[in-house]
Amino acid sequence: APAQLAAPGAGAVRPYLPAQSHDRQQIEQALAQTHGNKSRAAQLLGLTLRQLNYRIKRLEMT
């Protein structure tokens, strides 16, 4: 018998979320809380530094 696949979301890795999932306001708030520290802001948002930088660029934040 063929192996059955697990149901979607059953112990799966968190799916990739596009830039819109953490909007500008959330990013600005996290950066304010961390006094501009992007590494710490990314941790607060549950992102990697690379993901945060991508979203900042994508949202045209400078």
C-alpha positions in Angstrom: 0.0 0.0 0.0 1.3 3.5 -0.8 2.4 5.6 2.1 -0.1 8.2 3.2 1.0 11.8 3.4 0.4 13.8 6.6 -2.5 16.3 6.6 -1.4 19.8 5.7 -0.3 21.7 8.8 0.2 18.5 10.8 3.6 19.2 12.4 4.6 21.1 9.3 7.2 23.8 9.2 5.6 27.3 9.3 4.8 28.3 5.7 6.6 31.2 4.0 4.6 34.4 4.5 4.8 37.3 2.0 5.9 40.8 2.9 2.3 42.0 3.6 2.0 39.6 6.6 4.1 41.9 8.7 2.9 45.3 7.7 4.8 48.6 8.0 3.3 49.5 11.4 4.4 46.2 13.0 7.9 46.6 11.6 8.2 50.2 12.7 6.9 49.3 16.2 9.4 46.4 16.5 12.3 48.7 15.4 11.2 51.4 17.9 11.1 48.8 20.7 14.6 47.7 19.9 16.0 51.2 19.2 16.6 50.4 15.6 18.3 47.0 16.2 17.1 45.0 13.2 18.3 41.6 14.6 16.3 42.0 17.7 13.3 43.4 15.8 13.3 40.4 13.5 13.3 38.1 16.6 10.3 40.0 18.0 8.5 39.5 14.7 9.4 35.8 14.4 11.6 36.4 11.3 15.2 36.0 10.3 17.2 39.2 9.8 17.2 38.4 6.1 13.4 38.1 6.0 13.0 41.4 7.9 15.4 43.2 5.5 13.5 41.8 2.6 10.2 43.1 4.0 11.7 46.5 4.7 12.9 46.7 1.1 9.6 45.4 -0.3 7.6 47.9 1.7 9.9 50.6 0.6 10.9 51.6 4.1 14.2 53.3 4.6 
